[in-house]
């Protein structure tokens, strides 16, 4: 990186330590892009609000841009979805599928982090190209990696950790009462409606200050609150809780768009949607009933932890496995979300008490697939090796499946295979949102379906940057005012095993020096 030059905004050119003089002629401003994420948002919650005039900022974007559904991962979950969004690669390449990595040679799991992601995020690519970014509240960015710009990590960040870059920024945010994650993943903390409102105001304030800085090319911010509120809406009308929040987020969106100016392109995206479920399908019970898992005659009574989310999820998994005779169990349930479920073979040599020999793997999968497809509530089944090929599949399940709309998949002890819910539940659904507006976008009232992996290449293309040839998505140039060809570049080098820092100590020192020159 040393000895090269980079843009730092309108009419500001930082000339490097190569001894040359800066040119006196003003240079054209490089394109900028604001990406706003509403975690868990779906269009079905917006249409009535738009018609009633309660989301004017979103309506203004739609009037001058493009709206399209955005298809999430299978299963639709933030841990898999956001890495797919900001790397342009699927779980088979990012290596992240659930909130947990499998510990080799064990049934234990470890909580994922930014270092679990084995593909380059947008801000690392831009840093290597000497373009500055603002990354704010994006899930799975803790611990924060050094970048040219600012990174405030989001979901899975410990409240008392060093969750921001540059060094010292997290402490300054903590002094202002800033909380990086609205959920209690690593701490026993139950956020209230007042906490959510207070943090929204503070996040807008801090983000506004960052956007006022010169030099950034990409601002990528995520508001986690829609997902949090939806999960807290058990037994209530989902719209009753979400509609006031969306009005609040819409007002923030309007002010952010005004702050960055009409020359800045804007994307509004979500990682998945939210739906209502009136029936259930218990994958754990189904595996037992079909003979793919065997229950112990006297399984231990385990109480699921009521502490933080990490402890609760660990104990839920331990509870399921403790009920099974593992050396006689072909497969066990893994992560389920919305109307999607997944399972993993108990494979000998991979799992410590594996019951399926490697040469029997394909036969076991065919047998489970056939039984799943025969079930009246199941509409599709995939092998992960076909759906998400790639070199980083260690933490992926072996099979994933989808049930009918309104049928939630779960895995727990003590309940029947299928049943109706006395109270409707709210959970993830696969369809999220995409809105693109600004000088680069034509007005297209209803665009075709996009996939999460389309976002990263689209971001780079809108910034005038070539797209690494290992990104899986496409750029929807049919929606853009300029139909220039998408330029490609060589793939960003994959992290080493085990993953270390994305930059060398010398590069990190240089990043710190350049940030100081930008006023950080």
Secondary structure, DSSP 8 states (H G I E B T S, - for coil): -TT--EE-STT-EE--TT-----SS-------EEEEEETT--GGGTHHHHHTT--HHHHHHHHTEEEEEEE--SS--HHHHHHHHHHS--HHHH--SSSEEE-TTSS-EEE--GGG--S--HHHHHHHTT-EEEEEEETT--S----SEEEEE-TT--TTS--EESTTHHHHHHHTT--S-SS-SSS-----HHHHHHHHHHHHHHHHHHHTSS-EEEEEEEE-HHHHHHHT-TTS-HHHHHHHHHHHHHHHHHHHHHHH-TTSEEEEE-S-EEEEEEEEEEHHHHHHHTTSS-B-TT--------SSHHHHHHHHHHHHHHTB-GGG-SEEE---BTTEEEEEE-BBTTBTT--B-GGGHHHHHHHHHHHHHHSTTEEEEEEHHHHS-SS--TTS-SEEEEE-TTEEEE--SSS-SEEEEEEEEEEEESEEEEEEESTTB--BSS---EETTHHHHHHHHHTT--EETT------GGGBS------EE-------SS---SS-HHHHHHHHHHHHHTT-
